[in-house]
Amino acid sequence: MPDNFSELARAAKSAPVDAASLATDLRRNVRGEVRFDDGTRALYATDGSNYRQVPIGVVLPRDDEDVIAAISLARKYGAPILCRGGGTSLAGQCCNVAVVLDMSKYMATILDVDPVQRLARVQPGVILDHLRNAAEKRHSRSLHDRRHDRQQLLRRPLRYGRQD
Ligand SMILES: Cc1cc2nc3c(=O)[nH]c(=O)nc-3n(C[C@H](O)[C@H](O)[C@H](O)COP(=O)(O)OP(=O)(O)OC[C@H]3O[C@@H](n4cnc5c(N)ncnc54)[C@H](O)[C@@H]3O)c2cc1C
């Protein structure tokens, strides 16, 4: 087993992934959607950029446990993983030959907005404008005020951070 990062990355790229078995295992262990069909893979092959990389398959997790299960199965099968939010990246950041975890369908809940501390806890699929609206309803200043990015999601993994 290679022990440095570049060797690991090379090994991961060259090793074939048993996609059919991985899909079967994912379907047994994930409550959300597991999509390994050609149509879905084509849909997720691009983002806001000109790059094109056909993913191994796509998982739409329903909750944290689904994310953990999907990641541990991807590890078991030696498949790279890639999280996807709004897919608006301009340099191919969210397309790759990987298992794509799309958080935007089921994991898009605003958990808590604290206007006093100006803190919010959100799931990773929340759309920025939805959080902004929720913050404004609670008389909080917008947590983030870039006008162009209406469909972008907050890029946060399961540990939540501060959005200044
Ligand atoms: C019209 C347009 C104008 C833009 N203008 C600007 C600009 O002025 N300034 C600027 O800085 N940017 C600009 N951008 C780029 C924009 O900021 C990024 O595309 C955006 O932040 C990506 O957000 P997203 O939710 O679509 O993430 P995605 O494109 O889905 O993902 C972006 C990256 O984050 C990772 N990621 C996604 N979700 C998670 C997660 N839950 N956990 C861990 N990693 C995750 C992905 O793997 C990927 O690497 C522009 C984009 C567009 C389309």
The ligand as a Tripos MOL2 file, in Angstrom:
@<TRIPOS>MOLECULE
LIG
   53    58     1     0     0
SMALL
NO_CHARGES

@<TRIPOS>ATOM
      1 C1        -22.0960   33.5900  -13.2580 C.3       1 LIG1
      2 C2        -21.0700   33.2950  -12.1870 C.ar      1 LIG1
      3 C3        -20.3520   34.3560  -11.6280 C.ar      1 LIG1
      4 C4        -19.3760   34.0990  -10.6530 C.ar      1 LIG1
      5 N1        -18.6920   35.1570  -10.1110 N.ar      1 LIG1
      6 C5        -17.8030   34.9440   -9.1100 C.ar      1 LIG1
      7 C6        -17.1350   36.0280   -8.4740 C.ar      1 LIG1
      8 O1        -17.3460   37.1780   -8.8080 O.2       1 LIG1
      9 N2        -16.2630   35.7490   -7.4770 N.ar      1 LIG1
     10 C7        -16.0230   34.4720   -7.0660 C.ar      1 LIG1
     11 O2        -15.2440   34.2690   -6.1320 O.2       1 LIG1
     12 N3        -16.6450   33.4240   -7.6650 N.ar      1 LIG1
     13 C8        -17.5130   33.6370   -8.6560 C.ar      1 LIG1
     14 N4        -18.1540   32.5630   -9.2490 N.ar      1 LIG1
     15 C9        -17.8040   31.2440   -8.7870 C.3       1 LIG1
     16 C10       -18.6920   30.8880   -7.6170 C.3       1 LIG1
     17 O3        -18.3020   31.5760   -6.4680 O.3       1 LIG1
     18 C11       -18.5480   29.4250   -7.3470 C.3       1 LIG1
     19 O4        -18.9680   28.7900   -8.5060 O.3       1 LIG1
     20 C12       -19.4420   29.0010   -6.1740 C.3       1 LIG1
     21 O5        -18.9390   29.4930   -4.9570 O.3       1 LIG1
     22 C13       -19.5940   27.5190   -6.1110 C.3       1 LIG1
     23 O6        -20.6960   27.2300   -5.2650 O.3       1 LIG1
     24 P1        -21.5660   25.9360   -5.5280 P.3       1 LIG1
     25 O7        -22.4990   25.7750   -4.3870 O.co2     1 LIG1
     26 O8        -22.1800   25.9310   -6.9060 O.co2     1 LIG1
     27 O9        -20.4510   24.7940   -5.4030 O.3       1 LIG1
     28 P2        -20.0800   23.6400   -6.4320 P.3       1 LIG1
     29 O10       -19.7350   24.2280   -7.7690 O.co2     1 LIG1
     30 O11       -21.1350   22.5910   -6.4080 O.co2     1 LIG1
     31 O12       -18.7770   23.0800   -5.7150 O.3       1 LIG1
     32 C14       -17.6280   23.9020   -5.5950 C.3       1 LIG1
     33 C15       -16.5260   23.1280   -4.8540 C.3       1 LIG1
     34 O13       -16.9220   22.9120   -3.4820 O.3       1 LIG1
     35 C16       -16.9460   21.5110   -3.1920 C.3       1 LIG1
     36 N5        -18.1220   21.2560   -2.3650 N.ar      1 LIG1
     37 C17       -19.4250   21.4680   -2.7020 C.ar      1 LIG1
     38 N6        -20.2190   21.1200   -1.6790 N.ar      1 LIG1
     39 C18       -19.4030   20.6780   -0.6750 C.ar      1 LIG1
     40 C19       -19.6330   20.1710    0.6190 C.ar      1 LIG1
     41 N7        -20.8620   20.0560    1.1120 N.pl3     1 LIG1
     42 N8        -18.5640   19.8040    1.3610 N.ar      1 LIG1
     43 C20       -17.3140   19.9180    0.8740 C.ar      1 LIG1
     44 N9        -17.0300   20.3830   -0.3560 N.ar      1 LIG1
     45 C21       -18.0650   20.7640   -1.1130 C.ar      1 LIG1
     46 C22       -17.0540   20.8240   -4.5560 C.3       1 LIG1
     47 O14       -16.5080   19.5180   -4.5090 O.3       1 LIG1
     48 C23       -16.2410   21.7410   -5.4390 C.3       1 LIG1
     49 O15       -14.8670   21.4750   -5.2900 O.3       1 LIG1
     50 C24       -19.1250   32.7720  -10.2210 C.ar      1 LIG1
     51 C25       -19.8540   31.7140  -10.7810 C.ar      1 LIG1
     52 C26       -20.8150   31.9740  -11.7520 C.ar      1 LIG1
     53 C27       -21.5740   30.8120  -12.3510 C.3       1 LIG1
@<TRIPOS>BOND
     1     1     2 1
     2     2     3 ar
     3     2    52 ar
     4     3     4 ar
     5     4     5 ar
     6     4    50 ar
     7     5     6 ar
     8     6     7 ar
     9     6    13 1
    10     7     8 2
    11     7     9 ar
    12     9    10 ar
    13    10    11 2
    14    10    12 ar
    15    12    13 ar
    16    13    14 ar
    17    14    15 1
    18    14    50 ar
    19    15    16 1
    20    16    17 1
    21    16    18 1
    22    18    19 1
    23    18    20 1
    24    20    21 1
    25    20    22 1
    26    22    23 1
    27    23    24 1
    28    24    25 2
    29    24    26 1
    30    24    27 1
    31    27    28 1
    32    28    29 2
    33    28    30 1
    34    28    31 1
    35    31    32 1
    36    32    33 1
    37    33    34 1
    38    33    48 1
    39    34    35 1
    40    35    36 1
    41    35    46 1
    42    36    37 ar
    43    36    45 ar
    44    37    38 ar
    45    38    39 ar
    46    39    40 ar
    47    39    45 ar
    48    40    41 1
    49    40    42 ar
    50    42    43 ar
    51    43    44 ar
    52    44    45 ar
    53    46    47 1
    54    46    48 1
    55    48    49 1
    56    50    51 ar
    57    51    52 ar
    58    52    53 1
@<TRIPOS>SUBSTRUCTURE
     1 LIG1         1 GROUP 0 **** ****
